[in-house]
């Protein structure tokens, strides 16, 4: 499912560092990805084995990436909308496709018992509040989010596994983590965060 073909085109469904091979007609296509996705939005895909013919390559664009840019070699980047973005050209060995996904913070408002709260995403990742990573908090209660003043700052590896996400919540720092890091220290965590501006 990561890479698929229909006999005429190559479909790229998965993004992550690594290599793979697929058969497209009589050609064996080698695919090499360099990226820090899903922690960063830039993905570089190098193709080998497509040379000598016109082929289509379809790139899966996730629904959450509203402002994706796609660039082939040194050509002008194109805007790609969610769905499958087609590239049709006469490929040469070593052609490189660069995707730049929109990694803006996204809010999913809560309903019913979770009214007044929201879940926060960055790219495909659901973020969580775990008091283990927030020494200034005296209990497990997450701080109120100021959605209009919420800004992403940086991400770095967590203490045991997963990643930490450093944000500015108004004029105060806020540390959230991905689900791989949440709860690894034995502390409780939540993905429903109290917020204003919903």
Buried (B, 14 or more C-beta within 10 A) or exposed (E): EBBBBEEEBBBBEBBEEEEEEBEBEEBEBBBBBBBEBBBEBBBBBBBBBBBEEEBBBBBBBBEBBBEBBBBBEEEEEEEBEEEBBEBEBEBEEEBBBBBBBBBBBBBBBBEEEBEEBBBBBBBBBBBBBBBBBBEEBEEBEBBBBBBEEBEBEEBEEBEEEBBBBBBBBBEEEBBBBBEBBBBBBEEEBBBBBBBEEB
